[in-house]
Amino acid sequence: MPALEDKLVQRATVEVLNAIYEQDFLGFSYGFRPGKSAHNALDAVAVECGSRRVNWILDADIAKFFDTIERDWLVKFIEHRVADARVVRLIKKWLHAGVLEDGRLTQSELGTVQGGSISPLLANIYLHYAFDLWVKQWRGAMPRRRDRRALRRRLGCRVPVPRRCRALPARGGRAAGASSG
């Protein structure tokens, strides 16, 4: 758990980095972001299900994510956008700070700052580069409905057209009528 002074500096750093990264983060990323919440994500799902055909909905939780972030990649991602070496060095110090338990210092090669207010932002930065940009590219590669019809005619076979989502699930459940494939 960071000391009070570390928490204050982390909070100030979060404010500065949020100003940099909020313009880069993609709209479909809702976790730990100013003005966004799980409720906003559910609202977005409801709007999409009501306005277009939906084949499946993915709800994922990455087990022990904060504990397993690869620090070297995280630092590379930060250096890609933050030019001030002092800020990068400060973040590196927080990442490499150990945990003091029962008088023993334990250090790990993976993960973010335990209990640090900067950890959620660091996780978002990592996910932005490691996952969100890939999803954006994948979504852009998905054929539009018109293209699926043309492909179906050309191939003389059925290309599945997604069914409309009929109802939103309770948290953690699947939507009625949604299939995984």
C-alpha positions in Angstrom: 0.0 0.0 0.0 1.6 3.3 -1.1 2.4 6.0 1.5 0.3 9.1 1.7 2.8 11.1 -0.3 2.9 8.5 -3.0 -0.9 8.4 -3.2 -1.0 12.2 -3.7 1.7 12.2 -6.4 0.0 9.2 -8.1 -3.4 11.0 -8.0 -1.8 14.1 -9.6 -0.1 11.9 -12.2 -3.4 10.2 -13.0 -5.0 13.6 -13.7 -2.2 14.5 -16.1 -2.2 11.1 -17.9 -6.0 11.1 -18.1 -5.8 14.3 -20.1 -3.3 12.6 -22.5 -5.0 9.2 -22.8 -8.7 9.9 -22.6 -8.5 11.2 -26.2 -6.9 8.0 -27.3 -9.1 5.5 -25.4 -11.8 3.9 -27.6 -15.5 4.6 -26.9 -16.3 0.9 -26.2 -13.8 0.8 -23.3 -15.7 1.5 -20.0 -13.6 0.3 -17.1 -12.1 2.8 -14.6 -12.7 5.8 -16.8 -13.9 9.2 -15.9 -17.6 9.6 -16.6 -18.0 5.9 -17.6 -19.2 2.9 -15.6 -20.6 -0.6 -15.9 -24.1 0.9 -16.1 -23.0 3.0 -19.2 -21.7 -0.2 -20.8 -25.0 -2.0 -20.2 -26.9 1.0 -21.7 -24.6 0.8 -24.8 -25.4 -2.9 -25.1 -29.1 -2.2 -24.8 -29.0 0.5 -27.5 -27.0 -1.8 -29.9 -29.4 -4.7 -29.3 -32.3 -2.5 -30.0 -30.9 -0.9 -33.1 -29.2 -3.7 -35.0 -28.8 -7.4 -35.3 -26.6 -8.9 -32.7 -25.1 -12.4 -33.0 -23.3 -12.6 -29.7 -22.2 -10.6 -26.7 -18.8 -11.1 -25.1 -18.5 -10.4 -21.4 -15.0 -11.2 -20.1 -13.1 -10.8 -16.9 -9.3 -11.3 -17.0 -8.3 -13.3 -13.9 -5.7 -11.6 -11.8 -5.2 -9.0 -14.4 -3.6 -6.3 -12.2 -1.2 -8.9 -10.8 -0.1 -10.2 -14.2 0.4 -7.1 -16.4 3.8 -7.3 -18.1 5.7 -4.2 -16.9 8.1 -4.0 -19.8 5.3 -3.8 -22.3 3.4 -1.4 -20.1 6.4 0.9 -19.9 6.8 0.7 -23.7 3.2 1.6 -24.2 3.6 4.6 -21.9 6.8 5.7 -23.6 4.9 5.6 -26.9 2.7 8.5 -25.8 4.5 10.2 -22.9 7.7 12.1 -23.9 8.7 13.3 -20.4 11.3 10.8 -19.2 10.8 12.0 -15.6 7.2 10.8 -15.6 8.1 7.5 -17.1 10.9 7.0 -14.5 8.4 7.8 -11.7 6.0 5.2 -13.0 8.8 2.7 -13.3 9.7 3.3 -9.6 6.1 2.7 -8.6 5.9 -0.5 -10.7 9.2 -1.9 -9.2 8.4 -1.0 -5.6 8.0 -4.1 -3.5 5.5 -5.1 -0.9 6.4 -5.0 2.8 4.7 -7.9 4.6 5.6 -8.9 8.2 8.9 -7.0 7.9 9.9 -8.7 4.7 10.2 -7.0 1.3 8.7 -9.0 -1.5 9.2 -7.9 -5.1 7.5 -9.2 -8.2 8.3 -8.9 -11.9 4.7 -8.6 -13.0 1.7 -6.4 -12.1 0.9 -2.9 -11.1 1.1 -1.0 -7.8 -1.0 -2.7 -5.1 -3.5 -0.2 -3.7 -2.2 2.6 -5.9 -4.6 5.1 -7.4 -2.6 4.9 -10.6 -3.2 1.1 -11.1 -6.6 1.4 -12.9 -5.2 3.9 -15.4 -2.1 1.8 -16.0 -4.4 -1.2 -16.6 -6.4 0.8 -19.1 -3.3 1.9 -21.0 -2.1 -1.7 -21.2 -5.5 -2.9 -22.4 -5.8 -0.1 -24.9 -2.7 -1.2 -26.7 -2.9 -5.0 -26.1 -6.6 -5.5 -26.6 -8.8 -2.5 -27.6 -6.8 -1.6 -30.7 -7.0 -5.2 -31.9 -10.8 -5.3 -31.3 -11.1 -2.0 -33.3 -9.2 -3.5 -36.2 -11.2 -6.8 -36.0 -14.5 -4.9 -35.9 -13.5 -2.9 -38.9 -12.7 -6.2 -40.8 -16.3 -7.6 -40.1 -18.3 -7.5 -43.4 -21.3 -5.3 -43.4 -24.8 -6.9 -44.0 -24.8 -5.9 -47.6 -21.4 -7.5 -48.1 -22.6 -10.7 -46.4 -25.5 -10.9 -48.8 -23.2 -10.4 -51.8 -20.8 -13.1 -50.4 -23.7 -15.5 -50.0 -24.8 -15.0 -53.6 -21.3 -15.4 -54.9 -20.6 -18.5 -52.9 -24.1 -20.0 -53.4 -24.3 -20.9 -49.7 -25.6 -19.4 -46.5 -23.4 -17.0 -44.6 -25.0 -16.7 -41.1 -26.8 -13.4 -40.5 -27.0 -12.5 -36.9 -30.3 -12.8 -35.1 -31.7 -9.8 -33.2 -31.1 -9.7 -29.5 -34.5 -10.1 -27.9 -33.7 -9.3 -24.3 -30.8 -8.2 -22.1 -29.6 -10.7 -19.6 -29.3 -10.3 -15.9 -25.7 -9.4 -15.0 -23.4 -12.2 -16.0 -26.0 -14.1 -18.1 -26.5 -14.5 -21.8 -29.0 -12.5 -23.8 -32.1 -14.4 -24.9 -31.7 -15.5 -28.5 -27.9 -14.8 -28.6 -25.6 -17.5 -29.6 -21.9 -17.9 -29.3 -21.2 -18.8 -32.9 
